[in-house]
Amino acid sequence: MALNFNKSTRTPVTIILIVVILGIIFYPKIKPMFKSESGLKAGSSAGAQGARGGGQPLLASGYVIVPTQMNELIYSTGSLNPDEEVELSFEASGKVVGIFFKEGTRVKKGELLAKINDRPLQAQLLKLQAQVKLSEEREFRQRQLLDRDAISRESYDQVSTELQSLQADILLLQARISETELRAPFDGIVGLRMVSEGAFATTQTKIVELVKISPLKIEFSIPERYAGEVTPGYPITFVIDGVEKSFTAEVYAVAPKVDIDTRTIVARAYYPNLKEELKPGRFASVRALLSKIDNTISVPSEAIIPEMEGEKVFIIKNGKAQEVKVKLGLRTESHVQIQKGLNFGDTLLTTAILQLRQGIPVQLDTLVTNKPTVNNVQ
């Protein structure tokens, strides 16, 4: 049987043949795509079902909130200075004729430490004292004559003036003699002497150093923002390198202005040093307690989540994460005070912060309790 194709039916048949041939060629290549899409849809459906079913709980660390004491401290460096310190020198020049102290020993206020030659001055003093004696006798006779109107008032005044002039000369000479003596201006300990007997000393020659080490002055600096808080009477503590115990002192003076270069203000405190166990010149680590807050809530700073409206944290309740808005207070290097939002006994979540959402199941892998005291160090 012969098939006859006319011109009108030949074109559709050709198109169908071409489509079939192309399908045979490209089907193996597009078949994996259909399978992948089908698997993706199936996976999505299964994931949705898993989500609706709850899934595995999120592992996180917990932090039990208990009452905490938070201290705001200032740490500073300072130095120990003597209460009084002076380099002693003569007020006049001359040959040193006597040294009356032993190095490193205690001396009393007014005690004679050294002396320079004053023989010429002593001789002048004897001469003036003799002249004064004669002048006093003359003035006495002239006063008796004046009382009987035997001499004029002018004659008596001349004699009286001569006596007063001699007395003034004696006072001046005694003052010059005192300048040849080196005396202790206060109770203290003398250091090492710098001259020997027979040396010529001038007003610039240092003879010895005198220090008073009971009490001691602790000088330290504090940031300018605390200038109004550290005032006279404020207690501080300090430690010395190599000494195990700490010492307590009391601020007695604060500088009236802030140092422009360091933006700090200098303060000084007294330490009694009754046993003189500490020596001036040593380095001190000073600590000042600005404020102390008892029975407060402090949490690790990494648990705080900042937002546009404020800060929040997550706690665990009935096995699920619960979002809590909080109000922050004092900050330390590692902790933050919570003024509002949390209560004692709450369990704060401190890890997996980015994965936490309201109401998701949470399982604790570790549980810790915060420290009873947290210090804020400036």
C-alpha positions in Angstrom: 0.0 0.0 0.0 1.5 3.2 -1.0 1.4 6.4 1.1 1.1 9.6 -0.7 2.0 12.9 1.1 0.9 16.0 -0.4 2.5 19.3 0.1 0.0 20.4 2.8 0.7 17.5 5.2 4.5 17.2 4.7 5.3 20.3 6.8 3.5 19.2 10.1 5.0 15.7 10.0 8.5 17.2 9.6 8.1 19.4 12.6 6.9 16.5 14.8 9.9 14.5 13.8 12.3 17.3 14.6 10.7 17.7 18.1 10.9 14.0 18.8 14.6 13.9 17.8 15.4 16.9 20.0 13.6 15.4 22.9 15.6 12.2 22.6 18.8 14.2 22.5 18.2 16.6 25.5 16.1 14.5 27.8 19.1 12.8 29.6 20.4 16.3 30.4 17.3 17.8 31.9 16.2 14.8 33.8 18.5 15.4 36.8 17.1 19.0 37.1 13.6 17.7 37.6 14.9 15.3 40.3 16.8 18.0 42.1 13.8 20.3 42.2 11.6 17.6 43.4 14.0 16.7 46.2 14.3 20.4 47.2 10.6 20.7 47.6 10.4 17.5 49.6 13.2 18.7 51.8 11.5 22.0 52.4 8.3 20.3 53.3 10.1 18.0 55.7 12.0 21.0 57.3 8.8 22.8 57.8 7.3 19.7 59.5 10.4 19.4 61.7 10.1 23.1 62.7 6.5 22.7 63.6 7.4 19.7 65.6 10.0 21.6 67.8 13.3 20.1 66.7 16.4 19.7 68.9 16.8 22.2 71.8 19.5 24.8 71.6 22.6 24.3 73.8 23.6 27.3 75.9 25.3 28.2 79.1 23.4 29.5 82.1 24.3 32.1 84.8 22.4 32.0 88.1 21.9 35.6 89.5 22.6 36.0 93.2 23.1 39.2 95.3 26.4 40.8 94.4 28.5 43.7 95.9 29.8 46.1 93.2 32.6 48.5 94.0 33.7 51.5 91.9 37.5 51.9 92.5 40.2 54.2 91.3 43.7 52.8 91.0 46.5 55.2 90.8 50.3 55.3 91.3 51.9 57.5 93.9 55.0 58.1 95.9 55.8 58.3 99.6 57.1 61.7 100.7 58.4 62.8 104.1 56.2 65.1 106.2 59.1 67.6 106.3 62.3 67.7 104.4 65.1 70.3 104.2 68.7 70.7 103.1 70.4 72.5 105.9 73.0 75.2 105.2 74.6 78.1 107.2 73.2 81.6 106.9 76.7 83.0 106.9 80.1 82.1 105.5 83.0 80.9 107.5 85.2 78.0 108.6 83.4 75.0 110.1 84.7 74.6 113.7 82.3 72.0 115.0 79.9 69.2 113.8 77.8 68.0 116.7 75.5 65.3 115.1 75.9 61.7 114.2 74.8 60.7 110.7 71.5 58.8 110.5 70.4 59.7 114.1 67.4 61.5 115.5 67.7 65.2 116.5 65.3 67.5 118.3 64.0 70.8 117.2 66.6 73.6 118.1 69.4 71.2 118.7 72.8 72.5 117.6 74.1 70.5 114.6 77.2 72.5 113.4 79.0 75.8 113.9 81.3 78.1 112.0 84.0 80.4 113.5 82.4 83.3 115.3 85.4 84.7 117.4 85.4 88.1 115.7 81.7 88.5 116.4 82.0 87.4 120.0 84.8 90.0 120.5 82.6 92.7 119.1 79.8 91.6 121.3 81.9 91.9 124.5 83.0 95.4 123.4 79.4 96.5 122.9 78.3 95.0 126.2 81.0 97.0 128.0 79.9 100.2 126.2 76.2 99.5 127.1 77.1 99.1 130.8 78.7 102.6 130.8 75.9 104.1 128.8 73.3 102.7 131.2 75.1 104.3 134.2 75.3 107.6 132.4 71.6 107.4 131.5 70.8 106.7 135.1 72.7 109.8 136.3 71.2 112.0 133.6 67.7 110.9 134.5 68.3 111.9 138.2 69.5 115.3 137.1 66.5 115.7 134.8 64.2 114.9 137.7 65.7 117.9 139.6 65.7 120.1 136.5 69.5 120.2 136.6 69.8 119.5 132.9 67.7 120.0 129.8 65.5 117.4 128.3 67.6 117.5 125.1 70.7 116.5 127.0 68.9 113.5 128.6 67.4 112.4 125.2 70.8 112.4 123.6 72.2 110.0 126.3 69.1 107.8 126.1 69.4 107.6 122.3 73.1 106.5 122.6 72.0 103.7 125.0 69.3 102.5 122.7 71.6 102.5 119.7 74.2 100.4 121.6 71.4 97.9 122.6 70.3 97.7 119.0 73.8 97.0 117.9 74.0 94.2 120.4 70.8 92.6 119.1 72.2 92.8 115.5 75.4 91.2 116.6 73.7 88.4 118.4 71.6 87.7 115.3 74.8 87.5 113.3 76.3 85.1 115.8 73.2 82.9 115.6 73.8 82.7 111.8 77.0 80.9 112.6 75.1 78.1 114.3 73.2 75.4 112.4 70.2 74.2 114.4 67.5 71.6 113.6 64.3 73.4 112.5 62.1 70.4 113.5 62.3 66.9 115.0 63.6 64.4 112.5 66.4 62.2 111.3 69.6 63.7 109.9 71.2 62.1 106.8 74.8 62.0 105.6 76.9 65.0 106.3 78.5 66.7 103.3 81.3 68.7 105.0 84.0 68.1 107.6 85.4 70.3 110.3 87.9 72.8 109.0 86.1 73.2 105.6 85.0 76.7 104.5 81.3 76.8 104.1 79.2 79.4 102.3 75.5 80.0 102.3 75.3 77.6 99.3 77.1 74.8 100.9 74.9 71.9 101.8 75.7 70.5 105.3 73.2 67.8 105.9 69.6 66.8 105.0 67.0 66.6 107.7 63.7 64.6 107.2 60.7 63.9 109.2 59.2 60.5 108.3 56.3 60.3 110.8 53.8 60.9 109.4 54.4 60.3 105.7 52.6 62.0 102.7 51.3 59.9 99.9 51.0 62.0 96.7 48.9 60.6 93.8 46.8 61.7 90.9 43.2 61.0 90.0 41.2 61.6 86.8 39.6 65.0 86.6 36.1 63.7 86.5 36.5 62.4 90.1 37.9 65.7 91.4 34.7 66.5 93.3 34.5 63.1 94.9 38.0 62.8 96.5 38.0 65.5 99.1 39.9 66.1 102.4 39.0 63.3 104.9 38.6 60.7 102.1 40.1 57.3 103.0 42.4 55.5 100.6 44.5 52.3 100.8 47.9 51.7 99.3 50.4 48.9 98.9 54.2 48.9 98.6 56.2 46.6 96.4 57.7 43.9 98.5 55.3 44.4 101.5 52.5 42.0 101.8 50.0 44.0 103.9 48.1 47.1 102.7 48.0 50.4 104.5 45.3 53.0 105.1 45.7 56.7 104.7 43.5 59.8 104.7 43.4 62.6 102.1 44.2 65.9 103.7 44.7 68.2 100.6 43.6 68.3 97.0 45.2 70.6 94.4 43.0 73.5 93.4 43.4 73.0 89.7 43.6 70.2 87.1 47.0 69.5 85.4 46.5 70.7 81.8 49.0 68.1 80.4 47.7 65.0 82.1 44.1 66.0 82.8 44.5 64.8 86.4 44.4 66.4 89.8 47.0 65.8 92.5 45.9 64.8 96.0 47.9 64.1 99.2 47.1 61.8 102.1 48.7 61.3 105.5 49.9 57.9 106.7 50.8 58.0 110.5 53.9 55.7 110.0 54.2 55.5 113.8 56.6 52.6 113.7 58.5 54.2 110.8 58.4 50.9 108.9 58.0 52.8 105.6 60.7 55.0 104.1 60.0 58.1 102.0 60.8 57.9 98.2 59.1 54.5 97.7 56.6 53.8 95.0 53.0 53.2 96.1 49.9 51.7 94.3 47.0 53.7 95.6 43.3 52.5 95.6 40.4 54.8 96.4 36.9 53.4 96.8 34.4 55.8 95.2 31.2 53.9 95.8 29.9 50.5 97.1 26.6 48.9 96.1 25.5 46.0 98.2 23.0 43.3 97.1 22.7 44.3 93.5 22.4 42.3 90.3 25.5 42.1 88.0 25.7 40.0 84.8 28.5 39.3 82.3 28.7 42.1 79.7 28.7 39.5 76.9 25.1 38.6 77.8 23.8 42.1 77.0 22.2 42.5 73.6 22.0 46.2 72.4 19.0 47.3 70.4 17.6 50.6 69.1 15.1 50.8 72.0 17.6 49.8 74.7 19.2 46.6 75.9 17.9 43.1 76.5 19.0 39.7 77.8 17.6 36.2 77.5 16.8 34.0 80.5 15.6 30.4 80.5 12.1 29.7 81.9 10.3 26.4 81.7 13.0 25.1 79.3 12.5 28.0 76.8 14.3 31.3 76.1 12.5 34.4 77.3 13.5 37.9 76.2 13.8 40.5 79.0 14.3 44.3 78.6 16.8 45.6 81.2 18.1 48.9 82.5 21.9 49.1 83.0 23.8 50.8 85.8 27.5 50.6 86.9 29.9 49.0 84.3 33.1 47.1 85.1 35.6 45.5 82.7 33.6 42.2 82.8 30.2 42.9 84.4 27.3 45.3 84.2 24.9 46.2 86.9 21.2 45.6 86.1 19.0 48.1 87.8 15.7 46.9 86.4 14.4 43.8 84.6 16.0 40.8 86.3 15.5 39.2 89.7 17.6 37.1 92.1 17.4 33.5 91.1 16.9 34.0 87.4 19.0 32.0 85.1 20.7 34.2 82.5 21.7 32.7 79.1 25.3 33.8 78.3 26.2 31.8 75.1 24.5 31.2 71.7 23.2 34.8 72.0 22.8 35.2 68.2 20.7 32.0 67.9 18.4 32.8 70.8 14.8 33.7 69.9 11.7 34.2 72.1 10.2 30.9 73.1 12.7 28.5 71.4 13.7 25.4 73.5 17.0 25.7 75.3 19.1 23.1 77.1 21.8 24.1 79.5 25.2 22.6 79.1 26.9 24.5 81.9 25.5 26.5 84.9 27.6 29.0 87.0 27.0 31.5 89.8 28.3 35.0 89.7 30.9 36.3 92.2 29.8 38.0 95.4 32.0 41.1 94.8 32.7 42.8 91.5 35.1 45.7 91.3 35.0 48.5 88.8 38.7 49.6 88.2 39.4 53.0 86.7 
